[in-house]
């Protein structure tokens, strides 16, 4: 819905899962909704993680659903509690971008999705319909680990961009515009101290991959 470029070659791909983000107040309703639609809950995973994440699978159509509650937690934690009431059925382009680029072991599919986001959205600040550079810079300045993962993945994104026939100059200019805002943001003392430690101390988590017993390898 946010990226028409993702609906056509060379950025079009198959999507095997659906990701949703909800406020905690809707958790109970979601637990009833998806079984009524034919989805099966991963009871073990939901029991262990259900305060922040739920998982369902539709065996009839081979679809899995990940539901993130209040926060999007993969390699880092993105707090969505103040972001879920924005206009529209989708998360903002900035939040969608962060959902991909905060993953330390980001894969090519996610990088292709981020290229589509940059291709279809200008970079601005304080605009929820654009890639909100000020918002991303604020989060990166608050967490050196998130900053470092974004930094590494931006390099991977640009390397992937060189392999895809799209308007590379447009995407590259928008990536550079975003990163300039991130770098220009003032960093607090705790950030600068953590930056001195650098990569010697692990700064990311490796998220658990959830797979339904019905889902093929």
C-alpha positions in Angstrom: 0.0 0.0 0.0 2.9 2.3 0.7 5.1 1.2 -2.2 3.7 0.7 -5.7 7.2 -0.1 -7.0 7.1 -3.3 -4.9 4.1 -4.5 -7.1 6.1 -4.7 -10.3 9.5 -6.0 -11.6 12.3 -5.9 -10.6 11.1 -5.3 -7.0 8.1 -7.5 -7.0 8.3 -10.7 -4.9 6.2 -13.2 -3.2 5.2 -12.6 0.4 4.9 -15.7 2.6 3.8 -13.8 5.7 1.8 -10.9 7.0 3.1 -8.6 9.7 0.8 -6.5 11.9 1.4 -4.1 14.8 -1.3 -3.6 17.4 -1.7 -1.8 20.7 -1.8 -4.0 23.7 -5.5 -3.1 24.3 -6.3 -5.1 21.1 -4.5 -8.3 22.1 -7.6 -10.1 23.4 -9.6 -9.3 20.3 -6.8 -10.5 18.0 -6.6 -13.8 19.9 -10.2 -14.4 19.0 -10.2 -12.9 15.5 -7.5 -15.0 13.8 -8.9 -18.5 14.8 -12.3 -17.4 13.6 -10.6 -16.7 10.2 -9.2 -20.2 10.0 -5.7 -19.5 11.4 -4.1 -21.7 14.0 -2.2 -20.2 16.9 1.3 -21.3 17.8 0.3 -22.0 21.4 3.9 -22.5 22.7 5.3 -19.4 21.1 2.3 -17.3 22.1 2.5 -18.5 25.7 6.1 -17.6 25.9 6.0 -14.3 23.9 2.3 -13.2 23.9 2.9 -10.0 25.9 4.8 -8.6 22.9 4.3 -10.9 19.9 1.7 -13.4 18.6 2.0 -16.0 15.8 -0.7 -17.6 13.7 -0.7 -19.8 10.6 -3.3 -20.5 8.0 -2.7 -24.1 6.8 -5.3 -23.9 4.0 -3.4 -21.1 2.2 0.1 -21.4 3.6 0.2 -18.0 5.2 1.8 -17.0 8.5 1.0 -14.0 10.5 3.3 -12.2 12.9 1.6 -9.7 15.3 3.8 -7.3 17.2 2.3 -5.8 20.3 3.3 -2.2 21.2 6.9 -2.8 20.1 8.7 -4.2 17.1 11.4 -6.3 18.5 13.9 -8.1 16.3 17.6 -7.3 16.7 16.6 -4.1 18.5 13.4 -2.7 20.0 11.3 0.0 18.2 8.6 1.4 20.5 5.4 1.8 18.5 3.1 2.9 21.2 2.9 6.5 20.0 2.9 5.5 16.4 -0.1 3.2 16.0 -2.7 5.9 15.9 -1.3 7.6 12.9 -3.6 8.0 9.9 -4.0 5.0 7.5 -4.0 1.2 7.9 -0.2 0.9 7.5 2.7 1.9 9.6 4.5 5.0 8.4 7.3 4.6 5.8 9.8 5.4 8.5 8.5 2.6 10.8 8.4 0.2 7.8 12.0 1.1 7.0 13.1 0.6 10.6 11.3 -2.8 10.7 13.6 -4.0 7.9 16.9 -2.2 8.6 17.0 -2.9 12.4 17.5 -6.6 11.6 21.2 -7.4 12.0 21.1 -10.4 9.7 19.0 -8.6 7.1 18.3 -10.7 4.0 18.1 -9.7 0.4 14.3 -9.7 0.4 14.2 -7.1 3.1 16.8 -5.0 1.3 14.7 -5.1 -1.9 11.7 -3.9 0.2 13.7 -1.0 1.6 14.8 0.0 -1.9 11.1 0.1 -2.9 10.4 2.4 0.1 13.2 4.8 -0.9 12.1 4.7 -4.5 8.5 5.7 -3.6 9.0 8.1 -0.7 10.9 11.3 -0.4 12.9 12.0 2.8 11.5 14.7 5.0 11.2 15.5 8.7 7.9 15.5 10.6 6.0 14.1 7.7 4.3 10.7 8.2 3.8 10.2 4.5 7.5 10.5 3.8 10.5 8.8 5.3 10.7 10.9 8.5 14.5 11.5 8.9 14.1 13.4 12.2 12.3 10.5 13.8 14.9 7.9 12.6 17.7 10.2 13.7 16.1 10.6 17.1 16.0 6.8 17.6 19.5 6.3 16.3 20.9 9.0 18.6 19.3 7.4 21.6 20.7 3.9 20.9 24.2 3.4 19.5 23.4 -0.3 18.8 20.5 0.6 16.6 22.7 3.3 14.9 25.4 0.7 14.2 23.0 -1.8 12.7 21.4 0.8 10.5 24.9 2.0 9.4 25.9 -1.6 8.4 22.6 -2.2 6.6 22.6 1.0 4.7 25.9 -0.2 3.2 24.3 -3.5 2.3 21.3 -1.7 0.8 23.5 0.3 -1.5 25.4 -2.8 -2.5 22.1 -4.5 -3.4 20.9 -1.4 -5.2 23.8 -1.7 -7.7 22.4 -5.1 -8.7 18.8 -3.9 -9.5 17.6 -1.9 -12.5 15.8 0.9 -10.8 16.4 4.7 -10.6 19.6 4.2 -8.6 20.5 7.8 -8.4 17.1 8.7 -6.9 17.4 5.9 -4.3 21.0 6.7 -3.5 20.3 10.4 -3.0 17.5 9.7 -0.6 19.5 7.2 1.4 22.3 9.8 1.6 19.9 12.5 2.6 18.5 10.3 5.4 21.9 9.3 6.7 23.2 12.9 6.7 20.4 13.8 9.1 21.2 10.8 11.3 24.9 11.7 11.5 24.1 15.4 12.2 21.9 14.6 15.2 23.6 15.4 18.5 24.6 12.3 20.4 24.4 12.1 24.2 27.3 11.1 26.4 26.1 7.5 26.9 25.9 7.1 23.1 29.5 8.4 22.7 30.8 6.2 25.5 29.2 3.1 23.9 30.6 4.1 20.5 34.1 4.0 22.0 33.5 0.3 22.9 32.3 -0.3 19.4 32.0 -3.8 17.9 34.0 -5.4 20.7 30.7 -5.9 22.6 27.7 -7.4 20.8 25.1 -4.7 20.3 22.2 -6.7 18.7 20.0 -9.7 19.4 19.3 -12.5 16.9 15.5 -12.9 16.8 13.9 -16.4 16.9 12.6 -17.5 13.6 9.1 -18.9 14.0 8.0 -21.7 11.6 4.7 -23.5 11.6 4.8 -27.3 11.5 2.7 -27.0 8.3 5.1 -24.6 6.7 7.7 -26.1 4.2 11.4 -25.5 4.7 
